[in-house]
């Protein structure tokens, strides 16, 4: 009787060890790309809740906001006391420009007859999230505030990849619409 209890305890210990190891492996794998996962989820939820036409307006608004942000002569007046205030103020100005473009585009595009499959919405969410992360590295210096994993940094920090992340959402719109 005692040997069967020891065997059960030993096998339970093995199961517990396997479950702990698996959970930690999943957490490590997830945490390396957590910022990308959160952004993709937010874009995907936006497309599902607000509508696909609004989602397309938001993606195009990312480009219009970038144009206004890049050409704005007043960025030098933004506060720069700390790295987080510097990155935050630049991100807020960009978000305001995107929101302005989004509102204008929503007035122009009234219909919600945009047909996008679930895969297309997911792909557009991924590419739009990648664009925002690329903007974060190259425009807002978010990496001074938040330390991304080496996986995210190696994908979005190099300047040679910025162009490809920049055109990815608009190319996906071309293929999916």
Buried (B, 14 or more C-beta within 10 A) or exposed (E): EEEEEEEEEEEEEEEEEEEEEEEEEEEEEEEBBEBBBEBBEBBBEBBEEBBBBBBBBBBBBBBBBBEBBEEBEEBEEBEEEEBEEBBBBBBEBBEEBBEBBBEBBBEEBEEEEBEBEEEBBBBBBBBBBBBBBBBBBBBBBBBEBEEBBEEBBEBBBEEEBBEEBBBBBBEBBEEBE
